Amino acid sequence: MIFFKALATIALATTFHYALAQAEIRYLSGTGADKTVQWDFYCTDGMNSKKWSKINVPSCWEQQGFGEYNYGHVPLNKRLNEEGHYKYGFEVPLKWQGKDIQIVFEGVFTDCEIILNNKPVGSHQGGFYEFSFDISSLLRYDQKNLLEVKVKKI
């Protein structure tokens, strides 16, 4: 089995795993604050919003100058509708074809929707804990894959 991993605070943690005894892990995100990977990013509201730019992953978008930094300080009459849209292109080796491939998110805060090559993969609601999806049938082995993650800040 192959695992793609991505790390996140509001970002992602993505891995590929390859059978338990011989798991192969490939990070699509970086592995921490000092080792990040740049993804395309769009924030729907707040600072630096409504335009595509780059963001380091894993990270918290507010700490990189996007959106509105307001966790726990939102007036009762104001609902947060802010979303972060992440995109990342990657290739997989042809030798992975026919293998079980999982994408693993080590954490996304809070709710998110995952799309691969314009097809829905799944969603995650609330909490910052690991979750995964089987993406074996959605991968392209002959061209670049496009992973999209839409995160709602609720």
Secondary structure, 3 states (H helix, E strand, C coil): CEEEEECCCCCCCEEECCCHHHCEEEECCCCECCECEEEEEEECCCECCCCCEEEEECCCHHHHCCECCCCCCCCCCCCCCCEEEEEEEECCCHHHCCCCEEEEECCCCCEEEEEECCEEEEEECCCCCCEEEECHHHCCCCCCEEEEEEEECC
